[in-house]
Every structure is written in structure tokens, then in C-alpha cells.
Amino acid sequence: NINQSAEVILQLRETIYDLLVNGISPSLIFNQIILFLCQRNYEESIKLSLINNAHLYCKRESLGKTPIIHIEAFLAKVMIFIVKDSKIKAILSKKGFVGNK
């Protein structure tokens, strides 16, 4: 289960900051997050939503001056989708359907 606490967001912010300070581009960060998430066993509709949201936040980041804010917002959105996916699978499991592909 994913923890959506402010503490987790702060830990993510520190990691993002370290990546940015060390010259990792925001677009590369977005790409690597999406590559990682697409390899996970999430419902296809969740993966599509994650990709669409990554595109949206990446575009916003390119127009803004503080990439960390946009990356952090995207990661918060990712956490919402992961929780949604786990709830879908729990419902399918209770109804006797296989929730994993």
C-alpha cells in the first residue's frame, strides 16, 4: 500500500531536488518515472492516465521556472492513481475476477 502522507511528499521533494541539482533534466525525470510506472502491473486505463498526466505536467514544467513544483505535483497525482488501481483490483478480487493481468 502506498503512503500518501506529507512526509512521503517531502522525501520525494528531496530526491527530486538532488536530481535537479546534479544536472538531471526535468524531462528525463518525467520519462524515467513513466518508464518505471508502465512496467508495473497497473490497469491499462491507469497507465494511460499516468502518461497523459505526465505529458501535461511536463508541458507545464517547460513553461514555468520551478520544475520541482511540477514534478512533485505529478508524483502526488501518481500516488492517487496507484491508490485507485489498488482499489479497482480489490473490488475485482472480491467479485471473483482476476485483478492482475
Residue pairs with C-beta under 8 A, 6 or more apart in sequence:
1 86
2 79
2 82
2 83
2 86
4 76
4 79
4 80
4 83
8 79
9 72
9 75
9 76
12 72
12 75
13 68
13 72
16 29
16 68
16 71
16 72
16 75
17 68
19 29
20 26
20 29
20 67
20 68
26 58
26 61
26 62
26 67
26 70
26 71
27 58
27 61
27 62
29 71
30 54
30 57
30 58
30 61
30 71
30 74
33 54
33 74
33 75
33 78
34 50
34 51
34 54
37 47
37 50
37 78
38 47
38 50
38 51
41 100
41 101
42 50
42 81
42 82
42 85
43 85
43 88
43 89
43 101
44 101
46 81
46 82
46 84
46 85
46 88
49 81
50 78
50 81
53 74
53 77
53 78
53 81
54 74
57 70
57 71
57 73
57 74
57 77
58 70
58 74
60 70
61 67
61 70
61 71
64 70
88 99
89 99
89 100
90 99
91 99
92 98
92 99
93 99
